[in-house]
Amino acid sequence: MEKQPSFITQARREQIIKATIEALDEIGYKKISLAKIAKKAKVSTGLISYHFSDKEDVLNHTLVYLLTTQYDFIKEKVAESKSAYDQLITFIDASLAYQGTHHVHNVALIEIIFNARTPDNIPYYKVAEDEEDPLYVLLQKILQYGQETKEFSTFGTKNVSIIIQGAIAESMLINQEDFNLETYKNELIAMVTKMVK
């Protein structure tokens, strides 16, 4: 049986990951180093090396943390809704709410996905194409459920989930000062409602 990390170890790793997120937001992927992460976390580089094998390991764990945090936030909100339509609206609302309240996380996620490479020199965004994004899977299940309960019309759930997720993800890239997220959310919900009913 694999030994679970202690509470202190988990807390220290999370401290380093959160510092990595802040550093990615401030200086970007290309300038990040263990020394800069350590400075941001107010720890030594040796302590980071104790918890992670190298910079890539820190960034990989940071990516998993970012994706998991976002997924858990949205899934928890969706679970509170019963009907497929309410789940769909909640999915859109929670996704955009997360975007609006986690701007630094969004920047860090983009920095890693578009700059990091595997040991075989394959960009992360190309690797991601081979794996199913849990948010797409969750959204597809909601759309399929709506078709089973006859709340939604017949359409390709994969295609519609790509359209919806694309609209949600695109809002991440827009300058937040010139962008009214609430208006965007309401218009997106109105369009999606027409599309699925």
C-alpha positions in Angstrom: 0.0 0.0 0.0 1.4 3.4 -1.0 2.1 5.7 1.9 0.0 8.9 1.9 1.8 12.2 2.2 1.5 13.9 5.6 -0.7 17.0 6.1 2.5 19.1 6.4 3.9 17.6 3.2 0.7 18.3 1.3 0.5 21.9 2.7 4.1 22.6 1.7 3.6 21.2 -1.8 0.4 23.3 -2.2 2.3 26.4 -1.0 5.0 25.8 -3.7 2.3 25.2 -6.3 0.5 28.4 -5.4 3.7 30.3 -5.6 4.3 28.8 -9.0 0.9 30.0 -10.2 1.7 33.5 -9.0 5.1 33.4 -10.6 3.7 32.2 -13.9 1.2 35.1 -13.8 3.9 37.7 -13.1 6.9 36.6 -15.2 5.6 33.9 -17.5 6.7 30.3 -18.3 9.9 31.2 -20.2 11.4 33.1 -17.2 10.3 30.8 -14.4 12.9 29.0 -12.4 13.1 27.1 -9.1 14.9 30.1 -7.6 12.0 32.4 -8.6 9.4 30.0 -7.3 11.3 29.6 -4.1 11.5 33.4 -3.6 7.8 33.7 -4.2 7.0 30.8 -1.8 9.5 32.2 0.7 11.3 28.8 0.9 14.7 27.5 -0.2 15.2 25.9 -3.6 16.4 22.8 -1.6 13.0 22.5 0.0 11.4 22.6 -3.4 13.8 19.9 -4.6 12.8 17.8 -1.5 9.2 17.8 -2.6 9.6 17.8 -6.5 12.2 16.2 -8.7 12.8 19.3 -10.9 11.1 22.4 -12.4 9.1 20.3 -14.9 7.8 18.2 -12.0 6.6 21.4 -10.2 5.0 22.6 -13.4 3.3 19.3 -14.1 1.9 19.2 -10.5 0.8 22.8 -11.0 -1.1 21.9 -14.2 -2.8 19.0 -12.5 -3.7 21.3 -9.5 -5.2 24.0 -11.8 -7.2 21.5 -13.9 -8.5 19.6 -10.8 -9.4 22.8 -8.9 -11.4 24.1 -11.9 -13.2 20.7 -12.5 -14.0 20.2 -8.8 -15.5 23.7 -8.5 -17.7 23.3 -11.6 -18.7 19.7 -10.8 -19.8 20.6 -7.2 -22.1 23.3 -8.5 -23.6 21.1 -11.2 -24.3 18.4 -8.7 -26.7 20.7 -6.9 -29.0 20.9 -9.9 -31.5 18.1 -10.8 -32.8 18.7 -14.3 -30.5 18.5 -17.3 -31.4 22.1 -18.3 -30.5 23.4 -14.8 -27.3 21.4 -14.9 -26.4 22.9 -18.2 -27.1 26.5 -17.1 -25.2 25.8 -13.9 -22.3 24.4 -15.8 -22.0 27.6 -17.9 -22.6 29.9 -14.9 -20.0 28.0 -12.8 -17.5 27.9 -15.6 -17.7 31.6 -16.3 -17.7 32.4 -12.5 -14.5 30.4 -12.1 -13.0 32.3 -15.0 -13.9 35.6 -13.5 -12.6 34.8 -10.0 -9.5 32.9 -10.9 -7.8 35.1 -13.4 -4.3 34.3 -12.1 -5.1 30.6 -12.4 -6.2 31.1 -16.0 -2.9 32.9 -16.9 -0.9 30.1 -15.3 -2.9 27.4 -17.1 -2.4 29.1 -20.5 1.3 29.6 -19.8 1.9 25.9 -19.1 -0.3 24.5 -21.8 1.1 26.6 -24.6 4.7 26.6 -23.5 5.5 23.3 -21.8 6.8 20.3 -23.7 7.0 16.6 -23.0 10.4 14.9 -22.9 9.8 14.1 -26.6 9.4 17.8 -27.3 5.7 17.6 -28.0 3.8 20.8 -26.8 1.3 20.1 -24.0 -1.6 21.4 -26.0 -1.0 18.7 -28.6 -0.9 16.0 -25.9 -4.1 17.3 -24.5 -5.8 16.5 -27.8 -5.2 12.8 -27.2 -6.9 12.8 -23.7 -10.5 13.5 -22.9 -10.9 16.7 -20.9 -13.1 15.9 -17.8 -15.0 19.1 -18.3 -16.0 18.0 -21.9 -17.0 14.6 -20.5 -19.1 16.2 -17.8 -20.8 18.6 -20.3 -21.4 15.7 -22.8 -23.1 13.7 -20.0 -25.3 16.7 -19.1 -26.3 17.0 -22.8 -26.9 13.2 -23.2 -29.0 13.2 -20.0 -31.1 16.1 -21.4 -31.7 14.1 -24.6 -32.7 11.0 -22.5 -35.2 13.0 -20.5 -36.5 14.8 -23.7 -35.5 18.2 -22.3 -33.2 18.7 -25.2 -33.6 18.1 -28.9 -31.5 15.6 -31.0 -28.0 16.9 -31.8 -24.4 15.7 -31.7 -23.5 16.1 -28.0 -19.8 16.1 -28.7 -20.1 18.9 -31.2 -22.3 21.0 -29.0 -20.1 20.5 -26.0 -17.1 21.7 -28.1 -19.1 24.8 -29.1 -20.1 25.6 -25.5 -16.7 24.9 -24.1 -15.1 26.9 -26.8 -17.2 29.9 -26.0 -16.4 29.5 -22.3 -12.7 29.1 -22.9 -12.5 32.1 -25.3 -13.7 34.4 -22.5 -10.5 33.5 -20.6 -8.5 35.2 -23.2 -10.4 38.5 -23.3 -9.1 41.6 -21.4 -11.2 41.6 -18.2 -11.4 45.4 -17.9 -13.2 45.8 -21.3 -15.4 42.7 -20.9 -18.7 42.3 -19.0 -18.7 38.7 -18.0 -22.3 38.8 -16.7 -23.6 40.1 -20.0 -21.5 37.5 -21.9 -22.9 34.8 -19.6 -26.5 35.8 -20.2 -26.1 36.0 -24.0 -24.3 32.7 -24.0 -27.1 31.0 -22.0 -29.7 32.5 -24.3 -27.9 31.2 -27.4 -27.2 27.7 -25.9 -30.9 27.4 -24.8 -32.0 28.0 -28.4 -29.5 25.5 -29.6 -30.4 22.6 -27.3 -34.2 23.0 -26.9 
